[in-house]
Amino acid sequence: MEKQHQLLSKIATNERHGENSPYFDGWKAYDSNPFHPTDNPDGVIQMGLAENPLSFDLIIDWIKKHPTASICTPEGANMFKDIANFQDYHGLREFRRAIAKFMERVGGGRVTFDPDRIVMSGGATGANETITFCLADPGDAFLVPSPYYPAFDRDLGWRTGVRIIPVDCHSSNNFQITKAALEAAYDKAQQDGINVKGLIIANPSNPLGTTLDRETVKIILSFINEKNIHIVCDEIYAATIFSAPNFVSIAEVIEEMDCNRDLIHIVYSLSKDMGLPGFRVGIVYSYNDAVVHCARKMSSFGLVSSQTQYLLATILSDEEFVGNFLAESSKRLKKRHSIFTKGLEQVGISCLKSNAGLFVWMNLRHLLKEQTNDGEMALWRVIINDVKLNVSPGSSFHCIEPGWFRVCFANMDDETVDVALKRIHAFVGEQKEREMPKKTNCWKKIFGSASHLVYLKRVLDLHM
Ligand SMILES: Cc1ncc(COP(=O)(O)O)c(C=O)c1O
C-alpha cells in the first residue's frame, strides 16, 4: 500500500479531498443500505444531499413540448452536426445570453449581467476551484465564514494548495457574519504570517439556509476593500428563497457603494436553482477583466457540453416558462420546509430560522450526552446506525458549537419525508423515556410504561 502510495503524486494523494470526513461517511452509509419504501423499508434515508428535484415535472413537461430544443430528437437532429462539433471555450453566445438573463431574473430584476463576463465551468465545484486558481498561490489563504459547505475544503484547496481560514460565527447572533469576526480571523492569519488573498461566502448560506441582508453585504464589501482582498460570492442557492426577506445579490449592492470592482467575483450554477446538478453547469462571473480572461483559458478543463448549452439556451430564453418555474419551485420548497419543520417542532426540535436553501440547520444540543464534538459524533452515529437517517453533523461544516445538524428536506418524495419524521418522533420518544426522572416511577406504576406517559402527555398537549 505504501509503495502504491508513492507511485501517485502528492497532490492526488493528499488528505484535502475530505473523503474521510463524516459528511462523506454518511453518504457511504446510505450507499450500502439505501431506503426503498417496499424493497428496503428499514434502509438509510438520504438526508445529506442538497438536491432539488421538486419541480422536475415542469422541466420534463417543457422538454416534451419543445422537441427541437434537443439535438437528439428527430425534430432537432438537423442541428446535431453543428452543436456536436462545437467546442469553443467562450461557449455558445445564446447560452451565455440566456444564463445572464436568468441570473438577472433570479436577482429580482434589480441587476444586470454582461454575457461576455460569463465563464463556463463544471458546476459551481469547478467554478470555485477555477476562481481560486486565478486569485491565489499555494500557501495563500481564503477566509470562509463557518459553518460552511464541507466541500469548500476540497474545491478551494485540494489541487490549488490554498488554505482555508474559518471565520467563526456563533448561534448567539444566528451565525451572522460580523465585522469583528472577519477582523479577528484576518488578524490571526497576519500574526501567523499567512497571506490572505480573499474571502468566500455562500449567499444564501449552505448549511444555514439564511440570506445575507443588505447591511451585512455592505460590511463585507467595506472589509474586503479596506484589506484589498478579493470576495467570491457563491450564489448557487439564489433562487431557493421561499420566504422573506428577498435575496440581495452582491451584484446589486456594488451598484450602491464605492468599491474596487476588480475584487468582486460571483460563482453561480444551475445545480440547485433548477435542480440540474447532473448537467454540470457552473459559472464564474468576474468584474475583473484579467480574471475573466484567465478563467476562460482555464475553462478548457471543465467546459459545459455544447449539447447541454444548446438545450438550456432554449429553456432559459422562454421567459414565461422561467417565471412560472421560479414561482412554483419556491412555493413547493416553502411547503416542504413547513411540513418538515412543523414535524420536528412536534417533538420539541427547533431549527435556525431560515428562508432559503434545500435544508434546515437543526439544533439537537439537548440530546447530546456531552456538549463536545465527541458528544455530537456519538449522537450522529446513533442517528445514522439506529434511526437510519443520513444527516450531516455540524462539525463537518466546521461549526464551532456542537449539536447542530444539517438535514436536507427537498431531495425526496412526500412519503419518504413522512417516514423520516416518524423515525425522528420515535427516536425522540425513546430518548425522553430514558431520561424520565426517577420521580415518575410511581406514575409509571399507575399508568404503565413510560411510552404510555409520553403518549398521555401528547394527548393532553393536544387538548390544551
Ligand atoms: C455552496 C455550494 N457551492 C457549490 C456547490 C457545488 O455545486 P455544483 O453541483 O454546481 O458543483 C454546492 C453543492 O452542494 C454548494 O452547496
The ligand as an SDF file (V2000), in Angstrom:
LIG
                    3D

 16 16  0  0  0  0  0  0  0  0999 V2000
  -22.3950   26.4000   -1.5310 C   0  0  0  0  0  0  0  0  0  0  0  0
  -22.1670   25.3890   -2.6090 C   0  0  0  0  0  0  0  0  0  0  0  0
  -21.2840   25.6690   -3.5810 N   0  0  0  0  0  0  0  0  0  0  0  0
  -21.0290   24.7920   -4.5620 C   0  0  0  0  0  0  0  0  0  0  0  0
  -21.6710   23.5630   -4.6240 C   0  0  0  0  0  0  0  0  0  0  0  0
  -21.3480   22.6120   -5.7620 C   0  0  0  0  0  0  0  0  0  0  0  0
  -22.3580   22.6590   -6.7070 O   0  0  0  0  0  0  0  0  0  0  0  0
  -22.2440   22.0010   -8.1710 P   0  0  0  0  0  0  0  0  0  0  0  0
  -23.1130   20.7930   -8.1610 O   0  0  0  0  0  0  0  0  0  0  0  0
  -22.8070   23.0400   -9.1070 O   0  0  0  0  0  0  0  0  0  0  0  0
  -20.8450   21.7010   -8.4370 O   0  0  0  0  0  0  0  0  0  0  0  0
  -22.6080   23.2380   -3.6400 C   0  0  0  0  0  0  0  0  0  0  0  0
  -23.2870   21.9390   -3.6720 C   0  0  0  0  0  0  0  0  0  0  0  0
  -23.8860   21.4800   -2.7260 O   0  0  0  0  0  0  0  0  0  0  0  0
  -22.8610   24.1800   -2.6080 C   0  0  0  0  0  0  0  0  0  0  0  0
  -23.7370   23.9150   -1.6380 O   0  0  0  0  0  0  0  0  0  0  0  0
  1  2  1  0
  2  3  1  0
  2 15  2  0
  3  4  2  0
  4  5  1  0
  5  6  1  0
  5 12  2  0
  6  7  1  0
  7  8  1  0
  8  9  2  0
  8 10  1  0
  8 11  1  0
 12 13  1  0
 12 15  1  0
 13 14  2  0
 15 16  1  0
M  END
$$$$
